[in-house]
Amino acid sequence: MKPKLLISTDGYIPRWDGITRFLLEVIPRLERSFEITVLAPDFKGEGSDIPGVKVVRLPLLPFHMGDIQFSRFRIKTVRELVLNNDVVFNQSIGSIGIMTIREAAKYGIPVASFTHSIDWELAAKSIKRWRKVSTFLVKKLAKHLYNKCRLLMVPGPEILVMLQNIGVTTRMEKVSLGVDTQRFAPAPDKAAAKKAVGIDPHKNVVGFVGRIAREKNIPTLQQAFDMMRKDNPDTVLLIVGEGLRNEIKEGEGVIITGMTNDVIPYLQAMDVFVSPSLTETSSLATMEAMACGLPVIVTPVGNIPEYVMHEKNGLFFGRRDVEDLAKKIEFLLQHPDESAKLGAAARRTIEQNYQWDATAGRITELILELKRK
């Protein structure tokens, strides 16, 4: 009989963010070794059923924190789920993560937690007021919860050091994110790819994929786009995602898709991908863009410098440096040969070092090891 695995998350369908895409890739692979239940918020909108996987949803709180909406606390429900499983694979430390980790620790159920974000940075950059207080409190909460886990999976050494610096002593193992490079691949015909998503094939497309949230720093991207578009009027800005719409000024040349269940056609329509984030761990969206053969322009935050090498398979720019970003976008659009070289090198990087099967295999190995203990 397969061991029972509870996956707890404060993300997941239909909130089409990095955690959701991560889970939709990893769950079918974990199913080979576990009987899976997913505990997630009851977000409005289209869901996603995975054959053989039970999904339990908790009702939402009636307010948002930035673009994030957490579930209500339902301790009894969480406790019953925890006690009915052999091991927990946690994805976040929102309300569901808090309940799940505490209940599992109370009853001796092992928890492995994947660090998808630096939670105190995320909290500080997603709100407008009380940032120092928020950072302090979330650091304390993260230390408390992560020290109740048996294992933390971290995407790189920088994240490991950040956790250690706030007093986290739990065992940590590096687990790099990955991409399904069969699905995320360059467009066979760029003009046709643009036409397929309703964009004039003659336009240059600068794009972003992800939550529209304050920490994603979309205003810097839009200001840089406006600056370079003065001399490049045949350029559009494609924003693929949902969230805080007041972070974007809708206008000429700006396309906002809202939530989509398939980001691949939009990535394939882009000529340049930009991630202007103020905080990240790995940035799955950047890795997916690279797998699609796109030249990427990114801020060197979190674990990103481990796989993006400046002027070799992508470009870096300073956080909130509008002028530098505008110049780099313009350079790539005006130098297609250089852009193509960066894009090809980006795909090779993902193909050679960041495949989903390797990621899922490592996660499965670590969770099985944890269960045996």
Contacts in CASP RR format, 6 or more apart in sequence:
PFRMAT RR
TARGET T0000
AUTHOR 0000-0000-0000
METHOD contacts of the structure
MODEL  1
MKPKLLISTDGYIPRWDGITRFLLEVIPRLERSFEITVLAPDFKGEGSDI
PGVKVVRLPLLPFHMGDIQFSRFRIKTVRELVLNNDVVFNQSIGSIGIMT
IREAAKYGIPVASFTHSIDWELAAKSIKRWRKVSTFLVKKLAKHLYNKCR
LLMVPGPEILVMLQNIGVTTRMEKVSLGVDTQRFAPAPDKAAAKKAVGID
PHKNVVGFVGRIAREKNIPTLQQAFDMMRKDNPDTVLLIVGEGLRNEIKE
GEGVIITGMTNDVIPYLQAMDVFVSPSLTETSSLATMEAMACGLPVIVTP
VGNIPEYVMHEKNGLFFGRRDVEDLAKKIEFLLQHPDESAKLGAAARRTI
EQNYQWDATAGRITELILELKRK
1 35 0 8 1.000
2 33 0 8 1.000
2 34 0 8 1.000
2 35 0 8 1.000
3 33 0 8 1.000
3 34 0 8 1.000
3 35 0 8 1.000
3 86 0 8 1.000
3 87 0 8 1.000
3 368 0 8 1.000
3 371 0 8 1.000
4 34 0 8 1.000
4 35 0 8 1.000
4 36 0 8 1.000
4 37 0 8 1.000
4 84 0 8 1.000
4 85 0 8 1.000
4 86 0 8 1.000
4 87 0 8 1.000
5 30 0 8 1.000
5 34 0 8 1.000
5 35 0 8 1.000
5 36 0 8 1.000
5 37 0 8 1.000
5 85 0 8 1.000
5 86 0 8 1.000
5 87 0 8 1.000
5 88 0 8 1.000
5 89 0 8 1.000
5 367 0 8 1.000
6 36 0 8 1.000
6 37 0 8 1.000
6 38 0 8 1.000
6 39 0 8 1.000
6 81 0 8 1.000
6 82 0 8 1.000
6 84 0 8 1.000
6 85 0 8 1.000
6 87 0 8 1.000
6 88 0 8 1.000
6 89 0 8 1.000
6 100 0 8 1.000
7 23 0 8 1.000
7 27 0 8 1.000
7 30 0 8 1.000
7 36 0 8 1.000
7 37 0 8 1.000
7 38 0 8 1.000
7 39 0 8 1.000
7 88 0 8 1.000
7 89 0 8 1.000
7 90 0 8 1.000
7 91 0 8 1.000
8 38 0 8 1.000
8 39 0 8 1.000
8 40 0 8 1.000
8 78 0 8 1.000
8 88 0 8 1.000
8 89 0 8 1.000
8 90 0 8 1.000
8 91 0 8 1.000
8 92 0 8 1.000
8 96 0 8 1.000
8 97 0 8 1.000
8 100 0 8 1.000
8 101 0 8 1.000
9 19 0 8 1.000
9 23 0 8 1.000
9 38 0 8 1.000
9 39 0 8 1.000
9 40 0 8 1.000
9 90 0 8 1.000
9 91 0 8 1.000
9 92 0 8 1.000
9 96 0 8 1.000
9 97 0 8 1.000
10 19 0 8 1.000
10 40 0 8 1.000
10 41 0 8 1.000
10 68 0 8 1.000
10 70 0 8 1.000
10 71 0 8 1.000
10 91 0 8 1.000
10 92 0 8 1.000
10 93 0 8 1.000
10 94 0 8 1.000
10 95 0 8 1.000
10 96 0 8 1.000
10 97 0 8 1.000
11 17 0 8 1.000
11 19 0 8 1.000
11 20 0 8 1.000
11 40 0 8 1.000
11 41 0 8 1.000
11 43 0 8 1.000
11 91 0 8 1.000
11 92 0 8 1.000
12 19 0 8 1.000
12 20 0 8 1.000
12 23 0 8 1.000
12 38 0 8 1.000
12 40 0 8 1.000
12 41 0 8 1.000
12 43 0 8 1.000
12 91 0 8 1.000
13 20 0 8 1.000
13 24 0 8 1.000
13 40 0 8 1.000
13 43 0 8 1.000
13 46 0 8 1.000
13 47 0 8 1.000
13 48 0 8 1.000
14 43 0 8 1.000
14 44 0 8 1.000
14 45 0 8 1.000
14 46 0 8 1.000
14 47 0 8 1.000
14 48 0 8 1.000
14 259 0 8 1.000
14 261 0 8 1.000
15 41 0 8 1.000
15 43 0 8 1.000
15 259 0 8 1.000
16 210 0 8 1.000
16 241 0 8 1.000
16 242 0 8 1.000
16 259 0 8 1.000
16 260 0 8 1.000
16 261 0 8 1.000
16 263 0 8 1.000
17 210 0 8 1.000
17 211 0 8 1.000
18 116 0 8 1.000
18 210 0 8 1.000
18 284 0 8 1.000
18 285 0 8 1.000
19 91 0 8 1.000
19 92 0 8 1.000
19 116 0 8 1.000
21 263 0 8 1.000
21 284 0 8 1.000
21 288 0 8 1.000
22 91 0 8 1.000
22 114 0 8 1.000
22 116 0 8 1.000
22 177 0 8 1.000
22 284 0 8 1.000
23 38 0 8 1.000
23 91 0 8 1.000
24 48 0 8 1.000
24 50 0 8 1.000
25 178 0 8 1.000
25 180 0 8 1.000
25 356 0 8 1.000
25 360 0 8 1.000
26 356 0 8 1.000
26 359 0 8 1.000
26 360 0 8 1.000
26 363 0 8 1.000
27 36 0 8 1.000
27 38 0 8 1.000
27 50 0 8 1.000
27 53 0 8 1.000
28 50 0 8 1.000
29 356 0 8 1.000
29 357 0 8 1.000
29 360 0 8 1.000
29 361 0 8 1.000
29 364 0 8 1.000
30 36 0 8 1.000
30 89 0 8 1.000
30 360 0 8 1.000
30 363 0 8 1.000
30 364 0 8 1.000
30 367 0 8 1.000
31 50 0 8 1.000
31 52 0 8 1.000
31 53 0 8 1.000
32 364 0 8 1.000
33 364 0 8 1.000
33 367 0 8 1.000
33 368 0 8 1.000
34 367 0 8 1.000
36 52 0 8 1.000
36 53 0 8 1.000
36 54 0 8 1.000
37 53 0 8 1.000
37 54 0 8 1.000
37 55 0 8 1.000
37 56 0 8 1.000
37 81 0 8 1.000
37 84 0 8 1.000
37 85 0 8 1.000
38 53 0 8 1.000
38 54 0 8 1.000
38 55 0 8 1.000
38 56 0 8 1.000
39 56 0 8 1.000
39 58 0 8 1.000
39 78 0 8 1.000
39 81 0 8 1.000
39 96 0 8 1.000
39 100 0 8 1.000
40 55 0 8 1.000
40 56 0 8 1.000
40 57 0 8 1.000
40 58 0 8 1.000
40 71 0 8 1.000
40 96 0 8 1.000
41 57 0 8 1.000
41 58 0 8 1.000
41 60 0 8 1.000
41 69 0 8 1.000
41 70 0 8 1.000
41 71 0 8 1.000
41 96 0 8 1.000
42 57 0 8 1.000
42 58 0 8 1.000
42 59 0 8 1.000
42 60 0 8 1.000
42 71 0 8 1.000
43 60 0 8 1.000
43 69 0 8 1.000
46 261 0 8 1.000
48 261 0 8 1.000
49 55 0 8 1.000
56 77 0 8 1.000
56 81 0 8 1.000
57 71 0 8 1.000
58 71 0 8 1.000
58 72 0 8 1.000
58 74 0 8 1.000
58 77 0 8 1.000
58 95 0 8 1.000
58 96 0 8 1.000
59 71 0 8 1.000
59 72 0 8 1.000
59 74 0 8 1.000
60 69 0 8 1.000
60 70 0 8 1.000
60 71 0 8 1.000
60 72 0 8 1.000
61 69 0 8 1.000
61 70 0 8 1.000
61 71 0 8 1.000
61 72 0 8 1.000
61 95 0 8 1.000
63 69 0 8 1.000
65 123 0 8 1.000
65 126 0 8 1.000
65 127 0 8 1.000
66 126 0 8 1.000
66 127 0 8 1.000
66 213 0 8 1.000
66 214 0 8 1.000
66 244 0 8 1.000
67 126 0 8 1.000
67 211 0 8 1.000
67 212 0 8 1.000
67 213 0 8 1.000
67 214 0 8 1.000
67 243 0 8 1.000
67 244 0 8 1.000
68 126 0 8 1.000
68 213 0 8 1.000
70 94 0 8 1.000
70 95 0 8 1.000
70 96 0 8 1.000
71 95 0 8 1.000
71 96 0 8 1.000
72 95 0 8 1.000
73 95 0 8 1.000
73 99 0 8 1.000
74 99 0 8 1.000
75 99 0 8 1.000
75 103 0 8 1.000
78 96 0 8 1.000
78 99 0 8 1.000
78 100 0 8 1.000
78 103 0 8 1.000
79 103 0 8 1.000
79 107 0 8 1.000
81 100 0 8 1.000
82 88 0 8 1.000
82 100 0 8 1.000
82 103 0 8 1.000
82 104 0 8 1.000
82 107 0 8 1.000
82 109 0 8 1.000
83 107 0 8 1.000
83 109 0 8 1.000
85 109 0 8 1.000
86 109 0 8 1.000
86 371 0 8 1.000
87 109 0 8 1.000
87 110 0 8 1.000
87 111 0 8 1.000
87 112 0 8 1.000
87 367 0 8 1.000
87 370 0 8 1.000
87 371 0 8 1.000
88 100 0 8 1.000
88 101 0 8 1.000
88 104 0 8 1.000
88 109 0 8 1.000
88 110 0 8 1.000
88 111 0 8 1.000
88 112 0 8 1.000
89 111 0 8 1.000
89 112 0 8 1.000
89 113 0 8 1.000
89 114 0 8 1.000
89 363 0 8 1.000
89 367 0 8 1.000
90 97 0 8 1.000
90 100 0 8 1.000
90 101 0 8 1.000
90 111 0 8 1.000
90 112 0 8 1.000
90 113 0 8 1.000
90 114 0 8 1.000
90 149 0 8 1.000
91 97 0 8 1.000
91 113 0 8 1.000
91 114 0 8 1.000
91 116 0 8 1.000
92 116 0 8 1.000
92 117 0 8 1.000
92 119 0 8 1.000
93 101 0 8 1.000
93 113 0 8 1.000
93 119 0 8 1.000
93 141 0 8 1.000
93 142 0 8 1.000
93 145 0 8 1.000
93 146 0 8 1.000
97 145 0 8 1.000
98 141 0 8 1.000
98 145 0 8 1.000
100 111 0 8 1.000
101 111 0 8 1.000
101 113 0 8 1.000
101 145 0 8 1.000
101 148 0 8 1.000
101 149 0 8 1.000
102 145 0 8 1.000
102 148 0 8 1.000
103 109 0 8 1.000
104 110 0 8 1.000
104 111 0 8 1.000
104 148 0 8 1.000
105 111 0 8 1.000
105 148 0 8 1.000
105 149 0 8 1.000
110 150 0 8 1.000
110 151 0 8 1.000
110 370 0 8 1.000
110 371 0 8 1.000
110 373 0 8 1.000
111 148 0 8 1.000
111 149 0 8 1.000
111 150 0 8 1.000
111 151 0 8 1.000
112 149 0 8 1.000
112 150 0 8 1.000
112 151 0 8 1.000
112 152 0 8 1.000
112 153 0 8 1.000
112 366 0 8 1.000
112 367 0 8 1.000
112 370 0 8 1.000
113 145 0 8 1.000
113 146 0 8 1.000
113 149 0 8 1.000
113 151 0 8 1.000
113 152 0 8 1.000
113 153 0 8 1.000
114 152 0 8 1.000
114 153 0 8 1.000
114 175 0 8 1.000
114 363 0 8 1.000
115 152 0 8 1.000
115 153 0 8 1.000
115 154 0 8 1.000
115 155 0 8 1.000
115 159 0 8 1.000
115 163 0 8 1.000
115 281 0 8 1.000
116 281 0 8 1.000
117 279 0 8 1.000
117 280 0 8 1.000
117 281 0 8 1.000
118 159 0 8 1.000
118 162 0 8 1.000
118 279 0 8 1.000
118 281 0 8 1.000
118 302 0 8 1.000
119 138 0 8 1.000
119 141 0 8 1.000
119 142 0 8 1.000
120 134 0 8 1.000
120 135 0 8 1.000
120 138 0 8 1.000
120 139 0 8 1.000
120 142 0 8 1.000
120 166 0 8 1.000
121 135 0 8 1.000
121 215 0 8 1.000
121 278 0 8 1.000
121 279 0 8 1.000
122 138 0 8 1.000
122 215 0 8 1.000
122 279 0 8 1.000
123 134 0 8 1.000
123 135 0 8 1.000
123 138 0 8 1.000
124 131 0 8 1.000
124 132 0 8 1.000
124 134 0 8 1.000
124 135 0 8 1.000
124 138 0 8 1.000
125 131 0 8 1.000
125 214 0 8 1.000
125 215 0 8 1.000
125 278 0 8 1.000
125 279 0 8 1.000
126 213 0 8 1.000
126 214 0 8 1.000
126 215 0 8 1.000
127 134 0 8 1.000
127 214 0 8 1.000
128 214 0 8 1.000
139 166 0 8 1.000
142 163 0 8 1.000
142 166 0 8 1.000
142 168 0 8 1.000
143 166 0 8 1.000
143 167 0 8 1.000
143 168 0 8 1.000
146 152 0 8 1.000
146 163 0 8 1.000
146 168 0 8 1.000
146 170 0 8 1.000
147 167 0 8 1.000
147 168 0 8 1.000
147 169 0 8 1.000
147 170 0 8 1.000
149 170 0 8 1.000
150 170 0 8 1.000
150 171 0 8 1.000
150 370 0 8 1.000
150 373 0 8 1.000
151 170 0 8 1.000
151 171 0 8 1.000
151 172 0 8 1.000
151 173 0 8 1.000
151 366 0 8 1.000
151 370 0 8 1.000
152 163 0 8 1.000
152 168 0 8 1.000
152 170 0 8 1.000
152 171 0 8 1.000
152 172 0 8 1.000
152 173 0 8 1.000
153 172 0 8 1.000
153 173 0 8 1.000
153 174 0 8 1.000
153 175 0 8 1.000
153 363 0 8 1.000
153 366 0 8 1.000
154 160 0 8 1.000
154 163 0 8 1.000
154 172 0 8 1.000
154 173 0 8 1.000
154 174 0 8 1.000
154 175 0 8 1.000
154 281 0 8 1.000
155 174 0 8 1.000
155 175 0 8 1.000
155 176 0 8 1.000
155 177 0 8 1.000
155 281 0 8 1.000
155 282 0 8 1.000
155 303 0 8 1.000
156 174 0 8 1.000
156 176 0 8 1.000
156 282 0 8 1.000
156 303 0 8 1.000
156 306 0 8 1.000
157 174 0 8 1.000
157 306 0 8 1.000
158 302 0 8 1.000
158 303 0 8 1.000
158 306 0 8 1.000
159 281 0 8 1.000
159 302 0 8 1.000
159 303 0 8 1.000
160 172 0 8 1.000
160 174 0 8 1.000
163 172 0 8 1.000
164 172 0 8 1.000
173 366 0 8 1.000
175 359 0 8 1.000
175 362 0 8 1.000
175 363 0 8 1.000
175 366 0 8 1.000
176 282 0 8 1.000
176 353 0 8 1.000
176 354 0 8 1.000
176 358 0 8 1.000
176 359 0 8 1.000
177 282 0 8 1.000
177 284 0 8 1.000
177 287 0 8 1.000
177 354 0 8 1.000
177 359 0 8 1.000
178 284 0 8 1.000
178 287 0 8 1.000
178 350 0 8 1.000
178 354 0 8 1.000
178 355 0 8 1.000
178 356 0 8 1.000
178 358 0 8 1.000
178 359 0 8 1.000
179 284 0 8 1.000
179 287 0 8 1.000
179 288 0 8 1.000
179 290 0 8 1.000
179 291 0 8 1.000
179 350 0 8 1.000
179 354 0 8 1.000
179 355 0 8 1.000
179 356 0 8 1.000
180 355 0 8 1.000
180 356 0 8 1.000
181 291 0 8 1.000
181 347 0 8 1.000
181 350 0 8 1.000
181 351 0 8 1.000
181 355 0 8 1.000
183 264 0 8 1.000
184 264 0 8 1.000
184 267 0 8 1.000
184 288 0 8 1.000
184 291 0 8 1.000
184 292 0 8 1.000
184 350 0 8 1.000
185 291 0 8 1.000
185 292 0 8 1.000
185 293 0 8 1.000
186 268 0 8 1.000
186 292 0 8 1.000
186 293 0 8 1.000
186 347 0 8 1.000
187 193 0 8 1.000
187 268 0 8 1.000
187 269 0 8 1.000
187 292 0 8 1.000
190 201 0 8 1.000
190 268 0 8 1.000
190 269 0 8 1.000
190 271 0 8 1.000
191 201 0 8 1.000
192 201 0 8 1.000
193 265 0 8 1.000
193 268 0 8 1.000
193 269 0 8 1.000
194 200 0 8 1.000
194 201 0 8 1.000
194 203 0 8 1.000
194 205 0 8 1.000
194 269 0 8 1.000
195 201 0 8 1.000
196 265 0 8 1.000
196 269 0 8 1.000
197 265 0 8 1.000
197 266 0 8 1.000
197 269 0 8 1.000
199 205 0 8 1.000
199 236 0 8 1.000
199 238 0 8 1.000
199 255 0 8 1.000
199 269 0 8 1.000
200 236 0 8 1.000
202 234 0 8 1.000
203 234 0 8 1.000
203 235 0 8 1.000
203 236 0 8 1.000
204 232 0 8 1.000
204 234 0 8 1.000
204 235 0 8 1.000
204 236 0 8 1.000
204 271 0 8 1.000
204 272 0 8 1.000
204 333 0 8 1.000
205 235 0 8 1.000
205 236 0 8 1.000
205 238 0 8 1.000
205 269 0 8 1.000
205 270 0 8 1.000
205 271 0 8 1.000
205 272 0 8 1.000
206 221 0 8 1.000
206 225 0 8 1.000
206 235 0 8 1.000
206 236 0 8 1.000
206 237 0 8 1.000
206 238 0 8 1.000
206 270 0 8 1.000
206 271 0 8 1.000
206 272 0 8 1.000
206 274 0 8 1.000
206 329 0 8 1.000
206 333 0 8 1.000
207 237 0 8 1.000
207 238 0 8 1.000
207 239 0 8 1.000
207 240 0 8 1.000
207 266 0 8 1.000
207 270 0 8 1.000
207 272 0 8 1.000
207 273 0 8 1.000
207 274 0 8 1.000
208 216 0 8 1.000
208 218 0 8 1.000
208 221 0 8 1.000
208 237 0 8 1.000
208 238 0 8 1.000
208 239 0 8 1.000
208 240 0 8 1.000
208 273 0 8 1.000
208 274 0 8 1.000
208 275 0 8 1.000
208 276 0 8 1.000
208 285 0 8 1.000
209 240 0 8 1.000
209 241 0 8 1.000
209 263 0 8 1.000
209 266 0 8 1.000
209 267 0 8 1.000
209 273 0 8 1.000
209 285 0 8 1.000
209 288 0 8 1.000
209 289 0 8 1.000
210 216 0 8 1.000
210 240 0 8 1.000
210 241 0 8 1.000
210 285 0 8 1.000
211 241 0 8 1.000
211 242 0 8 1.000
211 243 0 8 1.000
212 218 0 8 1.000
212 239 0 8 1.000
212 241 0 8 1.000
212 242 0 8 1.000
212 243 0 8 1.000
212 244 0 8 1.000
212 245 0 8 1.000
212 247 0 8 1.000
212 248 0 8 1.000
213 243 0 8 1.000
213 244 0 8 1.000
213 247 0 8 1.000
214 244 0 8 1.000
214 247 0 8 1.000
215 277 0 8 1.000
215 278 0 8 1.000
215 279 0 8 1.000
216 247 0 8 1.000
216 276 0 8 1.000
216 277 0 8 1.000
216 278 0 8 1.000
217 276 0 8 1.000
217 277 0 8 1.000
217 278 0 8 1.000
217 299 0 8 1.000
217 319 0 8 1.000
217 320 0 8 1.000
218 239 0 8 1.000
218 247 0 8 1.000
218 248 0 8 1.000
218 276 0 8 1.000
219 247 0 8 1.000
219 248 0 8 1.000
220 276 0 8 1.000
220 319 0 8 1.000
220 320 0 8 1.000
220 321 0 8 1.000
220 322 0 8 1.000
220 325 0 8 1.000
221 237 0 8 1.000
221 274 0 8 1.000
221 276 0 8 1.000
221 325 0 8 1.000
222 237 0 8 1.000
222 248 0 8 1.000
222 249 0 8 1.000
222 254 0 8 1.000
223 322 0 8 1.000
223 326 0 8 1.000
224 274 0 8 1.000
224 322 0 8 1.000
224 323 0 8 1.000
224 325 0 8 1.000
224 326 0 8 1.000
224 329 0 8 1.000
225 235 0 8 1.000
225 237 0 8 1.000
225 254 0 8 1.000
225 326 0 8 1.000
225 329 0 8 1.000
227 322 0 8 1.000
227 323 0 8 1.000
227 326 0 8 1.000
228 235 0 8 1.000
228 326 0 8 1.000
228 327 0 8 1.000
228 329 0 8 1.000
228 330 0 8 1.000
228 333 0 8 1.000
229 235 0 8 1.000
229 253 0 8 1.000
231 330 0 8 1.000
232 330 0 8 1.000
232 333 0 8 1.000
232 334 0 8 1.000
235 253 0 8 1.000
235 333 0 8 1.000
236 253 0 8 1.000
236 254 0 8 1.000
236 255 0 8 1.000
237 253 0 8 1.000
237 254 0 8 1.000
237 255 0 8 1.000
238 255 0 8 1.000
238 257 0 8 1.000
238 266 0 8 1.000
238 269 0 8 1.000
238 270 0 8 1.000
239 248 0 8 1.000
239 254 0 8 1.000
239 255 0 8 1.000
239 256 0 8 1.000
239 257 0 8 1.000
239 258 0 8 1.000
240 257 0 8 1.000
240 258 0 8 1.000
240 260 0 8 1.000
240 263 0 8 1.000
240 266 0 8 1.000
240 267 0 8 1.000
241 256 0 8 1.000
241 257 0 8 1.000
241 258 0 8 1.000
241 259 0 8 1.000
241 260 0 8 1.000
242 258 0 8 1.000
242 259 0 8 1.000
245 256 0 8 1.000
248 254 0 8 1.000
248 256 0 8 1.000
250 256 0 8 1.000
257 266 0 8 1.000
260 266 0 8 1.000
263 285 0 8 1.000
263 288 0 8 1.000
264 292 0 8 1.000
267 273 0 8 1.000
267 288 0 8 1.000
267 289 0 8 1.000
267 292 0 8 1.000
267 294 0 8 1.000
268 292 0 8 1.000
270 289 0 8 1.000
270 292 0 8 1.000
270 294 0 8 1.000
271 294 0 8 1.000
271 332 0 8 1.000
271 333 0 8 1.000
271 339 0 8 1.000
272 294 0 8 1.000
272 295 0 8 1.000
272 296 0 8 1.000
272 297 0 8 1.000
272 329 0 8 1.000
272 332 0 8 1.000
272 333 0 8 1.000
272 339 0 8 1.000
273 286 0 8 1.000
273 289 0 8 1.000
273 290 0 8 1.000
273 294 0 8 1.000
273 295 0 8 1.000
273 296 0 8 1.000
273 297 0 8 1.000
274 296 0 8 1.000
274 297 0 8 1.000
274 298 0 8 1.000
274 325 0 8 1.000
274 329 0 8 1.000
275 283 0 8 1.000
275 285 0 8 1.000
275 286 0 8 1.000
275 296 0 8 1.000
275 297 0 8 1.000
275 298 0 8 1.000
275 299 0 8 1.000
275 304 0 8 1.000
276 298 0 8 1.000
276 299 0 8 1.000
276 317 0 8 1.000
276 319 0 8 1.000
276 325 0 8 1.000
277 283 0 8 1.000
277 298 0 8 1.000
277 299 0 8 1.000
277 301 0 8 1.000
278 299 0 8 1.000
278 301 0 8 1.000
278 319 0 8 1.000
278 320 0 8 1.000
279 301 0 8 1.000
279 302 0 8 1.000
280 299 0 8 1.000
280 301 0 8 1.000
280 302 0 8 1.000
280 303 0 8 1.000
280 304 0 8 1.000
281 302 0 8 1.000
281 303 0 8 1.000
282 302 0 8 1.000
282 303 0 8 1.000
282 304 0 8 1.000
283 298 0 8 1.000
283 303 0 8 1.000
283 304 0 8 1.000
286 296 0 8 1.000
286 298 0 8 1.000
286 304 0 8 1.000
286 308 0 8 1.000
287 307 0 8 1.000
287 350 0 8 1.000
287 354 0 8 1.000
289 296 0 8 1.000
289 346 0 8 1.000
290 296 0 8 1.000
290 307 0 8 1.000
290 308 0 8 1.000
290 313 0 8 1.000
290 343 0 8 1.000
290 346 0 8 1.000
290 347 0 8 1.000
290 349 0 8 1.000
290 350 0 8 1.000
291 346 0 8 1.000
291 347 0 8 1.000
291 350 0 8 1.000
291 351 0 8 1.000
292 347 0 8 1.000
293 343 0 8 1.000
293 344 0 8 1.000
293 346 0 8 1.000
293 347 0 8 1.000
294 343 0 8 1.000
294 346 0 8 1.000
295 314 0 8 1.000
295 315 0 8 1.000
295 332 0 8 1.000
295 339 0 8 1.000
295 340 0 8 1.000
295 342 0 8 1.000
295 343 0 8 1.000
295 346 0 8 1.000
296 308 0 8 1.000
296 314 0 8 1.000
296 315 0 8 1.000
296 342 0 8 1.000
296 343 0 8 1.000
296 346 0 8 1.000
297 314 0 8 1.000
297 315 0 8 1.000
297 316 0 8 1.000
297 317 0 8 1.000
297 325 0 8 1.000
297 328 0 8 1.000
297 329 0 8 1.000
297 332 0 8 1.000
298 304 0 8 1.000
298 308 0 8 1.000
298 314 0 8 1.000
298 315 0 8 1.000
298 316 0 8 1.000
298 317 0 8 1.000
299 316 0 8 1.000
299 317 0 8 1.000
299 318 0 8 1.000
299 319 0 8 1.000
300 308 0 8 1.000
300 310 0 8 1.000
300 316 0 8 1.000
300 318 0 8 1.000
301 319 0 8 1.000
305 316 0 8 1.000
307 349 0 8 1.000
307 350 0 8 1.000
307 353 0 8 1.000
307 354 0 8 1.000
308 314 0 8 1.000
308 316 0 8 1.000
308 346 0 8 1.000
310 316 0 8 1.000
311 342 0 8 1.000
312 342 0 8 1.000
312 345 0 8 1.000
313 342 0 8 1.000
313 343 0 8 1.000
313 345 0 8 1.000
313 346 0 8 1.000
313 348 0 8 1.000
313 349 0 8 1.000
314 342 0 8 1.000
314 343 0 8 1.000
314 345 0 8 1.000
314 346 0 8 1.000
315 328 0 8 1.000
315 332 0 8 1.000
315 342 0 8 1.000
317 324 0 8 1.000
317 325 0 8 1.000
317 328 0 8 1.000
318 324 0 8 1.000
318 325 0 8 1.000
331 338 0 8 1.000
332 338 0 8 1.000
332 339 0 8 1.000
332 342 0 8 1.000
333 339 0 8 1.000
END
